[in-house]
Amino acid sequence: MNICLISVKIISQPRLVRLRKKTIVYALMSTPNNKRGLLFYKIQATFKGKLAKDFHAVYRKDDMLLLEGNIYNKIKLKSTNHNRKQHCVVIKVRKIHL
């Protein structure tokens, strides 16, 4: 498992989704990058259960957070005409630190 702590800024309004009596919240976030050519990484954060309800009720766009969770890469096919792949960094959040 890749457990990490990341300081992030929320760059999109969190979206609340309910599937089969489960609450899931998705939010797009950014974190600073020290490599040339890319100032920030964009991260899609996923919250589930009680943490999702608390996050959706308290946090809004442009808030700064410290997240703890599992990080992984997700590959999406951007368009079928050009077969371009889009790499997306996703974090499953376990805890929010203040």
ABEGO torsion letter per residue (X at the ends): XBBBBBBBBBABBBBBBBBGGBBBBBBBBBBBBABBGBABBBBBBBBBEAAAAAAAAABBBGBBBBBBBBBBBBBBBABAAAGBBBBBBBBBBABBBX
